Amino acid sequence: MRVVAVTLFFAYALEKPVVAKLVEEHKHKVKVECRPKASSLLAKSRLDPHCHEGIMNTEMTACCQKDCGECHDGSDICNAKATNGRGSTCCPSDMLTEHLASCENSKAPCAVPAYVRAAPDVNSLKTAEGSRTAIDDCGDAVPDEDERHKLATHFLHFRSQDVTRNSAVEASCGEYGTLAAATAACDRRDDCMGFTWGGSDCLLIAGSALEELSAASHDVYVKVEGSGGRRFVFDPMQYTADCSKACGGGEQTRDIKCKSCKSEEATKKNCEGLEAPLGMCTAQVVMNADAVPSTSTPCNSFACENGCGDKDRVIFHFPNRGNWPSEVSWDVEGATLAPAEGEPLTGEEGPCQAKFDAACCADLPNLHVNCHDSFGDGWNGATMYAKLDGDEGSGKAVCEEMWVGDYYYYIPTIEDDIAVSELSGEGR
């Protein structure tokens, strides 16, 4: 079959009957077939309105060729365009001054269509399946999206774990069916330290103790930041002024508290904040156990003096207090009670007398000890020893005759003289 392309030229001088006659003469002789021009097929194959195969400039007006590396007038290629000849393919200002083909009909270099850089029509904001989007429920979608962001920024997520219940209690279990709802509920409560999810789904109300993580069949979210952008930080109090010991190594103690501070001030040593339950600072502990401030510090680590000045400190002690301890007492003539260990003499110490263990300040080499039993039948198994402070062992037995007792044996008082040489060593 012959294919003949017929071009008919119409002019005002050519009348309609003549045209009809020409068509009639050729309609049985010529088969006319219309084909698209090769240039049209080529243009269709080059469609790239979004410049996927090139590089778009920041203004989204020009699409440079991909081998340009970048698409702006300050690039290295554009700075050398006078010598490399790439101004028309890599430099937007040069490209757009020419009659640049649209990227709808061409590939780079081309001009990006206006609709690509224009804001999309809200009616087009649907999923590929055509399901509902924020265009239909903006009143719900906006707050829901806010809560999703809040969950990611205000809470720590621990999978298959929970916090110990050292003081935390559960609340509102099963009331919130979505993470967004649970997040909003916990965020609104100043005492909510987090919530569990994937099980009983409860809010966790902070108490007076810090919590720790433990394995669980559900997840837990722990709050790090509350409403208004306030973060929870430790607030260590001042150490107590008094040391537990005057010498020989004691300690000072302090309490720690938790407070909420504005995020930008939370890293300061002393931020202005509101006091919160201590459990609200749990997030710091579960991230780093060492974050808890110390509650004690050493003090008065220097060696103790004996507390008796130029006198000797003698320790009297009872390994056994016998069958009738209420009847036992003793005293040392010429001696005074020693102050507590490490404490200095005040000059107001009384005579060295006691029922059982005590320390005395005395002049050695001799001590005169009086041992008493109020009933008068001896100590009935009570035993007493004396030794110099610091010596090991039990020391010297004192008033041994008083140790035994008999209802018919009258021994209300025994005197015993002790030499200093007898107070050193292991004793009996």
Buried (B, 14 or more C-beta within 10 A) or exposed (E): EEEEEEEEEEEEEEEEEEEEEEEEEEEEEEEEEEEEEEEEEEBEEBBBBBBEEBBBBEEBBBBBBBEBEEBBBEBEBBEEBEEEEBBBBBBBEBBBEEEBBBBBBBBBBBBBBEEBEEEEEEEEEBEEEEEEBBEEEEEEBEEBEEBEEBBEEBBBBBEEBBBEEBBBEBBBEEEBEEBBBBBBBBBEBBBBBBBBBEBEBBBBBBBEBBBBBEEBEBBBBBBBBBEEBBBBBBBBEEBBEEBEBBBEBBBBBBEBBBBBBBEEBBEEEEBEBEEBBBBBBBBBBBEEEEBBEEBEEEBBEEEBBBBBEEBBBBBBBBEEBBEBBEBBBBBBBEBBBBBEBBBEBEEEBEEBBBBBEBBBBBEBEEBBBBBBBEBBBBBBBBBBBBBBBEBEEBBBBBBEEBBBBEEEEEBBEBEBEBEBEBBBBEBE
